[in-house]
Amino acid sequence: MALKKQIMILATAMLATACTASGPSDNPLVRPFQYFSYLNGDDIRKECAAGQDSRYRMVFNALYEQQVRAYDIRQASGAKEGVQDSRVFSRGVGAYFDIGWDGVDFKSQPHAQEPLSYDDLLAIDRALIKAGFEQPAENGLKLHSDEFYWIAMVCREGAFKYYAWTKENADIEKLPLMEAMLLGDTTGISVPPVKEPIIHDRGGRDQVGLEGGSYFSLEVGDNGLKL
């Protein structure tokens, strides 16, 4: 019994290490947790400290199998301008991607990098405030892969803030977030209309998984995801 417990502890430790590895993985057991780590902003949290660069991350889940838009913004400490990385992928995150403490690299996916002016950054801040980002994260809010939702996180001067929007707490179509993010999005990939699909049957599957078009859901906790 003791040996079995030791093996389980070792396996958990190995998986945790793999989930935060900075190198790409083609292991289907590891990839989902790397993606969830990205959605939780683990890399941003790790370097979030006073005097460090400000970081923004916004993710729009426009039905996971249809399209996901991921936006990462970095504003150097003391600078008025910033840089936005925009990525768009569909039908899952793909077989290879690299998520490390320096950011994310979704292999073979549309990617664009554009500078942001001070006014652009102000527009993003205003959009976040208008959307209700300053409120505490809604503990227990479910994020379903087959629905539309937004995730946003910001780190400034050592303070990390997280929030999520679904049809349960917002009118996704009327949120001002996409308009703000498109200021620096030059991927050329159009945004799908927000039209919630009719969910006939999820088969009782409230499971973690990304492969084979499977449904999965995540849950918001205290200033982040419950992972």
C-alpha positions in Angstrom: 0.0 0.0 0.0 2.8 2.3 0.9 4.6 1.6 -2.4 1.4 2.3 -4.4 1.1 5.6 -2.6 4.7 6.5 -3.4 4.2 5.6 -7.1 1.1 7.9 -7.2 3.0 10.8 -5.6 5.9 10.3 -8.1 3.6 10.1 -11.1 1.8 13.3 -9.9 5.1 15.1 -9.5 6.2 14.0 -13.0 3.0 15.2 -14.6 3.2 18.6 -12.8 6.7 19.1 -14.1 5.6 18.2 -17.6 2.7 20.6 -17.5 4.9 23.6 -16.9 7.7 22.5 -19.2 8.9 25.1 -21.6 9.4 22.6 -24.4 6.8 21.3 -26.8 5.0 18.0 -26.0 3.3 15.5 -28.2 2.0 13.6 -25.2 -1.8 13.7 -25.3 -1.8 13.4 -21.5 0.4 16.5 -21.0 -1.0 18.9 -23.6 -4.4 19.5 -22.0 -2.8 20.5 -18.7 -0.4 22.8 -20.5 -3.3 24.5 -22.1 -5.2 24.8 -18.8 -2.0 26.2 -17.2 -2.0 28.9 -19.9 -5.6 29.7 -19.3 -4.9 30.0 -15.6 -2.0 32.4 -16.3 0.6 30.3 -14.4 3.5 31.8 -16.3 2.3 35.3 -15.7 1.7 34.6 -12.0 5.2 33.3 -11.6 6.9 36.5 -12.7 4.3 38.9 -11.3 6.2 41.2 -9.0 6.7 44.9 -8.3 9.0 46.5 -10.9 8.4 43.8 -13.5 6.6 44.3 -16.9 2.9 44.6 -16.9 1.2 41.6 -18.5 -2.3 41.2 -20.0 -3.8 38.0 -21.3 -7.3 37.7 -22.9 -8.7 34.5 -24.4 -11.9 34.3 -26.4 -13.4 30.8 -26.6 -15.7 31.0 -29.6 -16.6 27.3 -29.3 -13.4 25.4 -28.8 -13.7 23.3 -31.9 -14.6 26.3 -34.0 -12.1 29.0 -32.9 -10.1 30.3 -29.9 -8.4 33.7 -30.0 -5.5 34.2 -27.5 -4.0 37.7 -26.8 -0.9 38.3 -24.8 0.2 41.9 -24.1 3.4 43.0 -22.5 4.1 46.6 -21.4 7.7 47.1 -20.2 8.1 48.6 -16.8 8.1 52.4 -17.1 7.1 52.4 -20.8 3.9 53.9 -22.2 3.7 51.6 -25.2 3.3 47.8 -25.3 3.3 44.8 -27.7 0.4 42.5 -28.4 0.8 38.9 -29.6 -2.4 37.6 -31.3 -3.0 33.9 -32.0 -6.0 32.2 -33.5 -6.5 28.5 -33.7 -9.4 26.1 -34.4 -10.3 22.5 -33.8 -8.2 22.3 -30.7 -4.7 23.6 -29.9 -3.1 21.1 -32.2 -0.5 18.4 -31.6 2.4 20.7 -30.8 2.6 23.8 -28.7 5.1 25.3 -26.3 3.9 26.9 -23.0 6.7 28.1 -20.7 7.4 30.9 -18.3 8.3 33.2 -21.2 4.9 32.8 -22.8 3.2 30.6 -25.3 4.0 29.4 -28.8 1.2 27.6 -30.6 3.0 25.8 -33.5 1.7 26.3 -37.0 -1.1 28.7 -36.0 -1.9 32.2 -37.3 0.2 34.6 -35.3 0.7 38.4 -35.4 2.7 40.7 -33.3 1.9 44.4 -33.2 3.0 47.5 -31.1 0.4 49.2 -29.0 0.3 52.9 -28.4 -0.5 54.4 -25.0 -4.0 55.2 -26.3 -4.4 51.5 -27.4 -3.5 50.4 -23.9 -6.0 52.9 -22.4 -8.7 51.6 -24.7 -8.0 48.0 -23.4 -8.1 49.1 -19.8 -11.4 51.0 -20.4 -12.9 47.9 -22.1 -11.9 45.7 -19.1 -13.4 48.1 -16.6 -16.6 48.5 -18.6 -16.9 44.7 -18.8 -16.7 44.5 -15.0 -13.1 43.2 -14.7 -12.6 45.0 -11.4 -15.1 42.7 -9.7 -13.8 39.6 -7.8 -13.7 36.4 -9.9 -17.0 34.5 -9.7 -16.1 31.4 -7.8 -17.8 28.3 -9.3 -18.5 29.8 -12.7 -18.3 27.0 -15.3 -16.4 27.5 -18.6 -17.8 25.0 -21.2 -15.7 24.3 -24.2 -18.8 24.1 -26.4 -19.9 27.6 -25.4 -18.7 31.2 -25.9 -16.7 32.7 -23.1 -13.9 35.2 -22.3 -11.0 35.0 -19.8 -8.9 38.0 -18.8 -6.0 38.4 -16.5 -3.7 41.3 -15.7 -0.5 41.7 -13.7 0.6 45.1 -12.6 3.2 45.9 -10.0 2.9 42.5 -8.3 -0.9 42.4 -8.3 -2.6 39.7 -10.3 -6.2 39.9 -11.3 -8.4 37.3 -13.0 -12.0 37.3 -14.3 -14.2 35.3 -16.7 -17.4 36.0 -18.6 -19.9 33.4 -19.8 -23.6 33.7 -20.8 -24.3 33.1 -17.1 -22.9 36.5 -16.0 -22.7 38.6 -19.2 -24.0 39.3 -22.7 -21.0 37.9 -24.5 -21.9 39.6 -27.8 -22.1 43.1 -26.2 -18.8 42.9 -24.2 -16.4 45.6 -25.4 -13.4 43.3 -25.2 -13.1 42.1 -28.8 -13.2 45.6 -30.2 -10.3 46.6 -27.9 -8.3 43.5 -28.8 -8.7 44.0 -32.5 -6.7 47.2 -32.3 -3.6 45.0 -32.3 -4.9 41.9 -34.0 -3.5 41.7 -37.6 -3.9 38.0 -38.0 -6.6 38.6 -40.7 -8.8 35.9 -39.3 -12.4 36.9 -38.9 -14.2 36.6 -35.6 -17.2 34.2 -35.7 -20.6 35.5 -34.7 -21.7 34.8 -31.2 -24.4 32.2 -31.7 -24.7 29.7 -28.9 -25.2 26.2 -30.3 -28.0 23.9 -29.2 -26.5 21.5 -26.8 -28.4 18.2 -27.3 -26.3 15.9 -25.2 -22.9 16.1 -23.5 -23.2 12.4 -22.5 -22.8 13.3 -18.9 -19.2 14.0 -19.6 -17.8 16.9 -17.5 -14.3 15.8 -18.1 -10.9 17.1 -18.9 -9.7 16.3 -22.4 -8.8 18.1 -25.6 -8.3 15.3 -28.1 -10.8 13.9 -30.6 -13.2 16.8 -30.4 -14.2 15.9 -26.8 -16.1 18.3 -24.6 -14.5 19.6 -21.5 -15.3 22.2 -18.9 -13.3 24.3 -16.4 -14.3 26.0 -13.2 -13.4 29.5 -12.0 -12.0 29.6 -8.4 -10.5 32.3 -6.3 -8.8 34.7 -8.7 -8.1 31.9 -11.2 -9.2 28.4 -12.3 -9.7 25.4 -10.1 -7.1 23.1 -11.5 
